[in-house]
Amino acid sequence: MKGEPNWRVDPQIAGGGYFCDLASHMLDFLQFCLGDILEVTGFSSNQMKLYEAEDTVSGVFEFPGGVHGTGTWNFSACCDLDQTEIVGEKGKIIFSTFDENSILLENMKGTEEYHIKNPSHIQQPLIQQVVDSLLGKGECPSTGRTGARTSWVMDRMLGKSL
């Protein structure tokens, strides 16, 4: 339940709060799709003071080609919203990282909705890619390099310079 202490919001155990636990997945995916974030800055705070970790983080970042991004992660808000929106000159796509919502594609032709059901074991496809990579049977797009790059982005949003 929101606001109740648990290991995810104890920096001594988790290293940070919900942002560190959850935002990495969305930021990693965006970098997979749009390229490595080149510049980033951000702010973090503990607005509600319900636990020691930050509960609100905002960031501004730039991808290759001058593509700009902004993000707000507010874990003290009155309601939950898991939504990423990518807007381009020909339309936009709206999707969730964790919620099983439909993917919306909006353009001049209208709006198309796609519902892709999550696998029953959500981590299984990535774990299989890691195992296949270790066995020399494939290549996993998620590597130590991509993880380190996403950590760099998150540290900058949290106000930690390296």
N, C-alpha and C positions, 0 to 999 in steps of 0.2 A: 504494500500500500504506500502511496505517495507520502513522503515526509517521515516515514518510519525508518529508524536506523537499520542498516543491513550492510553486508560486506562491500557492496558496490559503492557505497558513499563513505566508506572509511578509508582515507588516504593511506593509512598505515598498512592496510591489507591490499587495496585495489590500486593504489597509486594516484587516485583521483576519484571523481564522481561518475555520474551517469554519462556525462559527455565523453570521458575517456573510455568508458565501457561500450558505448553505443555509436557515437559519431564516427568512429574509425571506419566502420563498415560502409557508410554512405560516402565518406570522403575518399576511401580507397576505390569504390566503384566509379565515382566521378572522374578520378584520375585515370582509371582504366579506359573510360569512354572518351575523355577530352584531353588527356595528356597530363603530365606532372604539373602540379601547381608551381608556378615560378616565384610568385610574391604573395605574401600573406601577412595580415596583421589582425589583431583581435583584442577583445576585452573579455574578462571573466569576473564574476562576482558571486557572492553567496548572499542573495537577497533575502531569503526567508530565514536563514540561520537555523534550519532544522537539523543540520548535520554539519560536519567540518568541511566537506568538499564543496566546490563551486556548484551552483544550481542554475546559473545562467551564463551562456557564452555566446558571443557574436563574433563574426569574422567577415573580412573582405579579402578576396583572393583573385589571382589572375592566372589563367591557363595559357598555354601557347596560342599564338594567333590573336592575342588581345582579348580573349574571351574573359569576361568578368563574372565573378560569382559573389554572392552574399549568403550568409547563413545565420540563423538564430536558433539556439537550442535553449529552451526555457523549461527546466524541470520543476519549476514552482508555479507554473501557469494553472489557471482554473480548469482547463480542459486539455486533453491530449490531441495533438495533431502531428501526424507523421507524414510529411509531404515534401517532395522535391519537385521543383518545376524548372525545366530547361526551356528557355524562350529563344527562338531564332527568328530570322527574317521571314521564314516561310510557315512558321507555326510554333507550337509548343507541345511538350510532353509532360505529364504530371504523373508521379508514381510515389509509392510508399517504400520505405526501406524494410520495415518490420511488419507493418499491418498488411493483411491480405486484402487490400483494396484493388479495384480495377485500375488498369493503366489507361489514361486518357491521352489521346492524340488529337490535338485541335489544329486545323489549318483552314485555308480558304474553302475547302470542300465540306467543312463541317467538323463534327466530333466523332471519333471512333473510340470505342471502348473495348478493351481486351482484358479478360480475366484469366490469369495464369495461376493455377492452384499451386501452393507451396508443397514440396515433397513432405511426406509424413515424417521423415527424419531430415530436418532442414539443413544440417551440417554435412550430411552424407555426400552430396556431389563434390564439395570442396575437399573433404577428406579423401575421397576416391582419387581426385586429381593429384593431391599431394603424394599418396601412395604410388600411383602410376608413375609420377615423376621420379620418385626414389627408386623405383624398379626399372627405370629407363624405358617405360612404355608410353610416355607422353610428357607434356610440359604444362606445369601449373602456372597460371597467370599471377597467382599470389605468391610472392617470394619474400625473402628477407629484405631485399632492396625496396620492394613496394611497401612493406610494413614500416621500414625505417623512414621512407619518404612521408608516409601518412603520419607517423609520429612527429616528424619535423613540423608538418602543417599544424597539427594539434597543439604542439608546444608553443608555436608562434601565436595561435589564437588565445591560448591561456596566458600569454604575456611572458613566456619563458624564452629568452634568447639563448641560442647555442653558439 
